[in-house]
Amino acid sequence: MPVFLKPFLQEINHPLCLEKKVRFSLWREDLNHPLISGNKYWKLKYNLEKAKELGKSSLLTFGGAHSNHIYAFAAAGKEFGFETIGVIRGDECRELSPTLRFATDCGMRIYQVSREQYRNKTDASFLAELSEKFGGTFIIPEGGSNELAVKGCYEMIQNLNVSPDFLCSPVGTGGTLAGIIRGKEGQSKILGFSALKGGSFLRNDIEDLLGGEVFTNWEIIDQFHFGGYAKFTPELVSFINEFKKQFSIPLEPIYTGKMIWGILDMLRKDFFPENSEIIAIHTGGLQGLKGFEEKGVTFS
Ligand SMILES: Cc1ncc(COP(=O)(O)O)c(C=O)c1O
């Protein structure tokens, strides 16, 4: 898969960094591809290669109406010549969100299921049923997270050829963090900022994605989810708008906005020792802003 723009490190000269004597930069993965951006690019890369190797002509995955993964998956299918099927939680697609409009424009077929059915998204019998219904389609899990995604995110982080004291990433389903943990073993402390409530089950999911291999260089930070997945406050929206004004870097309120808020809060509370170098991965997800804007939340 061609990378659109090679990611680069952008230093964040926030007054707090000066006061606390730390260096803080963002690794701009959000710019790697115009549509399959951020961690999505890396989570899909080896999945698409595998599907091709197996001679599959169609791909199927799971997601919600505003999912960054669904958006990137549909774009990747179009770009690389696969039919795509999105299994979407029923009550979320009565009226198409901007994400689903984009995905269907790319040719993705929506297979609407109830919330109850959607909960079976990892059950072998449900997956077998879907595979049969869609002619042996190649199935990629929700969020794209499987061992091929971990392999892609391992490669993503190999491209960052510095090893800071702290390397931060947002966490949803855990595939991205698992790749980063493996890629920076013994080099950096990895902090995963949970976008959802319940960091402890995420720990188990990440351990599973790491295939039972034990790593001790990581931690889940779970106090900056703002009440849960996709929950936000007016303060978070203002923070994101202010951050863009100050540093010309767009963030969004589900993943990267919460992570950067969390890093600055931890900096304020002296979590990071003096002279630390902190790097955070900008994992993209900016397509999601359209869905918020349609609901009347304004991002500058
Ligand atoms: C922008 C963004 N950042 C971070 C994540 C979290 O990645 P993961 O699900 O691999 O934990 C996601 C979800 O895939 C995302 O869309």
The ligand as an SDF file (V2000), in Angstrom:
LIG
                    3D

 16 16  0  0  0  0  0  0  0  0999 V2000
   -8.2330    7.6580   15.4330 C   0  0  0  0  0  0  0  0  0  0  0  0
   -8.0920    6.3990   16.2260 C   0  0  0  0  0  0  0  0  0  0  0  0
   -7.1320    6.3440   17.1560 N   0  0  0  0  0  0  0  0  0  0  0  0
   -6.9670    5.2490   17.9030 C   0  0  0  0  0  0  0  0  0  0  0  0
   -7.7640    4.1380   17.7470 C   0  0  0  0  0  0  0  0  0  0  0  0
   -7.5520    2.9710   18.6210 C   0  0  0  0  0  0  0  0  0  0  0  0
   -6.9850    1.9140   17.9340 O   0  0  0  0  0  0  0  0  0  0  0  0
   -7.1960    0.4320   18.4330 P   0  0  0  0  0  0  0  0  0  0  0  0
   -8.6320    0.0870   18.1360 O   0  0  0  0  0  0  0  0  0  0  0  0
   -6.2460   -0.3640   17.6470 O   0  0  0  0  0  0  0  0  0  0  0  0
   -6.9380    0.4210   19.8930 O   0  0  0  0  0  0  0  0  0  0  0  0
   -8.7740    4.1380   16.7800 C   0  0  0  0  0  0  0  0  0  0  0  0
   -9.6110    2.9720   16.5320 C   0  0  0  0  0  0  0  0  0  0  0  0
   -9.2940    2.1610   15.7210 O   0  0  0  0  0  0  0  0  0  0  0  0
   -8.9430    5.3150   15.9890 C   0  0  0  0  0  0  0  0  0  0  0  0
   -9.9000    5.3820   15.0440 O   0  0  0  0  0  0  0  0  0  0  0  0
  1  2  1  0
  2  3  1  0
  2 15  2  0
  3  4  2  0
  4  5  1  0
  5  6  1  0
  5 12  2  0
  6  7  1  0
  7  8  1  0
  8  9  2  0
  8 10  1  0
  8 11  1  0
 12 13  1  0
 12 15  1  0
 13 14  2  0
 15 16  1  0
M  END
$$$$
